[in-house]
């Protein structure tokens, strides 16, 4: 398990998050599994982790932000 996967598990294991959006963190052991989920919240968390992992470059943050916003607009609204 790499650091991205550990971060994913940490975020997805939040009780309020997984009960409100009705998912089981154990179903998504890796970022790749989460990116392939049908649950848009799980995918969004994975996209954020994948996009900004280990970076301090603001342009990467902005790029990830835009990708996440576009994804959410297409899949939730």
C-alpha positions as a Markdown table, in Angstrom:
| # | Residue | x | y | z |
|---|---|---|---|---|
| 1 | Unk | 0.0 | 0.0 | 0.0 |
| 2 | Unk | 1.5 | 3.3 | -1.0 |
| 3 | Unk | 1.1 | 6.7 | 0.6 |
| 4 | Unk | -1.8 | 7.7 | -1.8 |
| 5 | Unk | -3.7 | 4.6 | -0.8 |
| 6 | Unk | -3.1 | 5.2 | 2.9 |
| 7 | Unk | -4.4 | 8.8 | 2.5 |
| 8 | Unk | -7.4 | 7.6 | 0.6 |
| 9 | Unk | -8.2 | 5.1 | 3.4 |
| 10 | Unk | -7.8 | 7.8 | 6.0 |
| 11 | Unk | -10.2 | 10.1 | 4.3 |
| 12 | Unk | -12.8 | 7.5 | 3.3 |
| 13 | Unk | -12.8 | 6.0 | 6.8 |
| 14 | Unk | -14.3 | 9.2 | 8.2 |
| 15 | Unk | -17.5 | 8.0 | 9.8 |
| 16 | Unk | -19.6 | 11.1 | 8.9 |
| 17 | Unk | -18.4 | 11.1 | 5.3 |
| 18 | Unk | -19.0 | 7.4 | 4.6 |
| 19 | Unk | -22.4 | 7.3 | 6.4 |
| 20 | Unk | -23.7 | 10.5 | 4.7 |
| 21 | Unk | -22.6 | 9.4 | 1.2 |
| 22 | Unk | -23.3 | 5.7 | 1.9 |
| 23 | Unk | -20.1 | 3.9 | 0.9 |
| 24 | Unk | -17.8 | 1.4 | 2.6 |
| 25 | Unk | -14.1 | 2.5 | 2.6 |
| 26 | Unk | -13.0 | -1.2 | 2.5 |
| 27 | Unk | -14.5 | -1.4 | -1.0 |
| 28 | Unk | -11.8 | 1.0 | -2.2 |
| 29 | Unk | -8.3 | -0.2 | -1.1 |
| 30 | Unk | -6.4 | 1.8 | -3.7 |
| 31 | Unk | -6.7 | 5.1 | -5.5 |
| 32 | Unk | -7.3 | 3.2 | -8.8 |
| 33 | Unk | -10.2 | 1.4 | -7.3 |
| 34 | Unk | -11.7 | 4.6 | -6.0 |
| 35 | Unk | -11.2 | 6.3 | -9.4 |
| 36 | Unk | -13.3 | 3.5 | -11.0 |
| 37 | Unk | -16.1 | 3.9 | -8.4 |
| 38 | Unk | -19.7 | 4.7 | -9.3 |
| 39 | Unk | -19.9 | 6.9 | -6.2 |
| 40 | Unk | -19.0 | 10.5 | -7.3 |
| 41 | Unk | -17.7 | 11.4 | -3.8 |
| 42 | Unk | -15.3 | 8.5 | -3.7 |
| 43 | Unk | -14.0 | 9.4 | -7.2 |
| 44 | Unk | -13.7 | 13.1 | -6.1 |
| 45 | Unk | -11.6 | 12.2 | -3.1 |
| 46 | Unk | -9.4 | 10.0 | -5.2 |
| 47 | Unk | -9.0 | 12.7 | -7.9 |
| 48 | Unk | -7.8 | 15.2 | -5.2 |
| 49 | Unk | -5.4 | 12.7 | -3.7 |
| 50 | Unk | -4.0 | 11.7 | -7.1 |
| 51 | Unk | -3.8 | 15.3 | -8.4 |
| 52 | Unk | -2.0 | 16.9 | -5.5 |
| 53 | Unk | 0.0 | 14.1 | -4.0 |
| 54 | Unk | 3.4 | 15.3 | -3.0 |
| 55 | Unk | 3.2 | 18.6 | -4.9 |
| 56 | Unk | 3.4 | 22.1 | -3.6 |
| 57 | Unk | 3.0 | 23.6 | -7.1 |
| 58 | Unk | 0.0 | 26.0 | -7.1 |
| 59 | Unk | -0.6 | 25.3 | -10.8 |
| 60 | Unk | -1.1 | 21.6 | -10.0 |
| 61 | Unk | -3.6 | 22.6 | -7.3 |
| 62 | Unk | -5.5 | 24.8 | -9.7 |
| 63 | Unk | -5.5 | 22.1 | -12.4 |
| 64 | Unk | -6.8 | 19.6 | -9.9 |
| 65 | Unk | -9.4 | 22.0 | -8.6 |
| 66 | Unk | -10.7 | 22.6 | -12.2 |
| 67 | Unk | -10.8 | 18.8 | -12.9 |
| 68 | Unk | -12.7 | 18.1 | -9.7 |
| 69 | Unk | -15.2 | 21.0 | -10.2 |
| 70 | Unk | -15.8 | 19.8 | -13.8 |
| 71 | Unk | -16.3 | 16.2 | -12.7 |
| 72 | Unk | -18.7 | 17.2 | -9.9 |
| 73 | Unk | -20.7 | 19.4 | -12.3 |
| 74 | Unk | -21.1 | 16.6 | -14.7 |
| 75 | Unk | -21.9 | 13.9 | -12.2 |
| 76 | Unk | -23.8 | 15.5 | -9.3 |
| 77 | Unk | -25.7 | 18.5 | -10.6 |
